[in-house]
Amino acid sequence: MVWDRKAQLKQEGEKLISANSVVIIGGGIVGCELAGDLASERRQRKKYSHDNKQNSDINVTLIHSGSSLASKELGPRASQMVLGNLHDSGVRVIFNEKATIVEKQAQPDKNTLAVRKVCCSSGLTLEANEVLVTTGQTPINDFLDPTWSSVDEKGWIQVDDYFRIKGAGGHIFCRRRLLYIAS
């Protein structure tokens, strides 16, 4: 299963790199990092590519519903630095817009990339080969033993004052996004 996931992630990454256009919905830390990494990877491929057929144009758009990037994770000054870096990388950033993926148009043939439409709250419509939604956080807890009383009604892992997962016998610790198993 681990190897299947690794292959799937690699395949998804290659789809992103080969797309003509990518829209990222969500200007939190994950959306910003993804936009910057994608633009940087494409720029590097352009620099070192000897294959003129390979798509290396940077066409990445980041749509954010707020007025500053990663405002929950970063202060105003750091947020401005992130915005400057994204602009320098060629990422188009759109603020104060709520976005919805409308439809995925049929792929005409195997050599043509499919197109997805994204509608914004202002009426702006964008088309992209790949659309990634990086809004909010979704807990991943399906690996936990169901007999533990460790998940709240929203799916978040519950811990005690020492970051031990409740109901796990005191040997499994969880802090933010990391899980530790004590021997």
C-alpha positions as CSV (number, residue, x, y, z in Angstrom):
1,M,0.0,0.0,0.0
2,V,2.8,2.4,0.8
3,W,4.4,1.9,-2.6
4,D,1.0,2.4,-4.3
5,R,0.6,5.7,-2.6
6,K,4.2,6.7,-3.5
7,A,3.5,5.9,-7.2
8,Q,0.2,7.8,-7.1
9,L,1.9,10.9,-5.6
10,K,4.6,10.8,-8.3
11,Q,1.9,10.5,-11.0
12,E,-0.1,13.4,-9.6
13,G,3.1,15.5,-9.4
14,E,4.0,14.8,-13.0
15,K,0.4,15.8,-14.0
16,L,0.9,19.1,-12.3
17,I,4.3,19.8,-13.9
18,S,3.1,18.9,-17.4
19,A,-0.2,21.0,-17.1
20,N,-0.4,24.2,-19.2
21,S,-2.2,25.9,-16.3
22,V,-2.8,25.3,-12.6
23,V,-5.2,27.0,-10.3
24,I,-4.8,26.6,-6.6
25,I,-7.7,27.6,-4.4
26,G,-6.7,28.6,-0.9
27,G,-4.0,31.0,0.1
28,G,-3.0,29.4,3.4
29,I,0.5,28.1,4.0
30,V,-0.1,24.9,2.0
31,G,-1.5,26.7,-1.0
32,C,1.4,29.3,-1.0
33,E,4.0,26.6,-0.6
34,L,2.5,24.5,-3.4
35,A,2.2,27.5,-5.8
36,G,5.8,28.5,-5.1
37,D,7.2,24.9,-5.4
38,L,5.3,24.4,-8.7
39,A,6.5,27.6,-10.2
40,S,10.0,26.9,-9.1
41,E,10.0,23.3,-10.4
42,R,8.7,24.5,-13.8
43,R,11.3,27.2,-14.0
44,Q,14.1,24.7,-13.2
45,R,12.8,22.4,-15.9
46,K,12.7,25.2,-18.4
47,K,16.3,26.2,-17.5
48,Y,17.7,22.7,-17.9
49,S,15.4,21.3,-20.6
50,H,16.8,20.3,-23.9
51,D,13.4,19.2,-25.1
52,N,11.6,22.1,-26.7
53,K,8.3,20.1,-26.7
54,Q,8.2,20.1,-22.9
55,N,5.8,22.6,-21.4
56,S,7.8,24.9,-19.2
57,D,5.7,28.1,-19.2
58,I,4.8,29.2,-15.7
59,N,1.0,29.6,-15.5
60,V,0.1,29.2,-11.9
61,T,-2.8,31.1,-10.3
62,L,-3.5,31.2,-6.6
63,I,-7.0,32.3,-5.5
64,H,-7.5,33.4,-1.9
65,S,-10.7,34.5,-0.1
66,G,-8.8,36.8,2.3
67,S,-6.8,39.9,1.9
68,S,-3.4,38.6,2.9
69,L,-1.7,35.2,2.3
70,A,-1.3,32.7,5.1
71,S,-2.8,35.2,7.6
72,K,-3.6,32.4,10.2
73,E,0.0,31.1,10.1
74,L,2.1,34.2,9.4
75,G,2.3,37.8,10.5
76,P,1.7,40.7,8.1
77,R,5.4,41.2,7.2
78,A,6.0,37.5,6.5
79,S,2.8,37.4,4.5
80,Q,4.1,40.3,2.3
81,M,7.4,38.5,1.8
82,V,5.5,35.3,0.6
83,L,3.5,37.4,-1.8
84,G,6.6,39.0,-3.2
85,N,8.3,35.7,-3.6
86,L,5.2,34.3,-5.4
87,H,5.1,37.3,-7.7
88,D,8.8,36.9,-8.4
89,S,8.2,33.3,-9.4
90,G,5.5,34.3,-11.8
91,V,2.5,33.2,-9.8
92,R,-0.7,35.2,-10.3
93,V,-2.4,35.9,-6.9
94,I,-6.0,36.9,-6.7
95,F,-7.3,38.1,-3.4
96,N,-10.8,38.4,-1.9
97,E,-12.4,35.8,-4.1
98,K,-14.3,32.7,-3.2
99,A,-13.8,30.1,-5.9
100,T,-15.9,27.1,-7.1
101,I,-14.9,24.4,-9.5
102,V,-17.7,24.3,-12.0
103,E,-17.0,21.6,-14.4
104,K,-14.4,19.4,-16.1
105,Q,-14.6,19.5,-19.8
106,A,-14.1,16.3,-21.8
107,Q,-10.6,15.5,-23.0
108,P,-10.7,15.6,-26.8
109,D,-7.9,13.2,-27.3
110,K,-5.0,11.6,-25.4
111,N,-2.6,14.4,-26.5
112,T,-4.8,17.2,-25.3
113,L,-5.1,18.1,-21.6
114,A,-8.5,18.3,-20.0
115,V,-9.7,21.8,-18.9
116,R,-11.6,22.6,-15.7
117,K,-13.5,25.8,-15.1
118,V,-13.2,27.8,-11.9
119,C,-15.8,30.5,-11.1
120,C,-15.0,33.3,-8.6
121,S,-17.4,35.2,-6.5
122,S,-16.9,38.4,-8.6
123,G,-17.9,36.5,-11.7
124,L,-14.3,36.0,-12.9
125,T,-14.0,32.7,-14.7
126,L,-10.7,30.8,-15.1
127,E,-9.8,27.7,-17.0
128,A,-7.0,25.3,-15.9
129,N,-5.8,21.8,-16.7
130,E,-5.3,21.2,-13.0
131,V,-7.2,22.6,-10.0
132,L,-6.1,22.0,-6.4
133,V,-8.1,22.9,-3.4
134,T,-6.0,23.7,-0.3
135,T,-8.7,25.3,1.9
136,G,-9.2,24.2,5.4
137,Q,-7.8,21.2,7.2
138,T,-9.2,17.7,7.1
139,P,-8.2,15.3,9.8
140,I,-6.8,11.9,8.7
141,N,-7.5,9.4,11.5
142,D,-8.4,6.2,9.7
143,F,-5.2,4.6,11.0
144,L,-6.3,4.8,14.6
145,D,-7.6,1.8,16.5
146,P,-11.4,2.2,16.6
147,T,-11.6,1.0,20.2
148,W,-9.7,4.1,21.4
149,S,-11.8,7.1,22.5
150,S,-9.4,9.4,20.8
151,V,-11.4,11.2,18.1
152,D,-13.8,14.1,18.6
153,E,-17.0,14.8,16.7
154,K,-15.1,16.6,14.0
155,G,-12.5,13.8,13.6
156,W,-9.6,15.5,15.4
157,I,-7.3,13.3,17.6
158,Q,-7.8,14.0,21.3
159,V,-4.8,14.0,23.6
160,D,-4.2,14.5,27.3
161,D,-2.0,17.1,29.0
162,Y,1.1,15.1,28.0
163,F,0.1,14.7,24.3
164,R,-0.8,11.0,24.8
165,I,-3.6,9.9,22.6
166,K,-6.7,9.2,24.8
167,G,-7.5,5.6,25.1
168,A,-4.3,4.4,23.6
169,G,-2.7,3.1,26.8
170,G,-0.2,6.0,27.2
171,H,2.2,4.7,24.5
172,I,1.2,6.7,21.5
173,F,1.8,10.5,21.4
174,C,0.4,13.1,19.1
175,R,1.5,16.7,18.7
176,R,0.2,18.9,15.9
177,R,0.7,16.9,12.7
178,L,3.2,14.3,14.1
179,L,2.5,10.9,15.6
180,Y,5.1,9.1,17.9
181,I,4.9,5.5,19.1
182,A,6.9,4.9,22.3
183,S,8.4,1.5,22.7
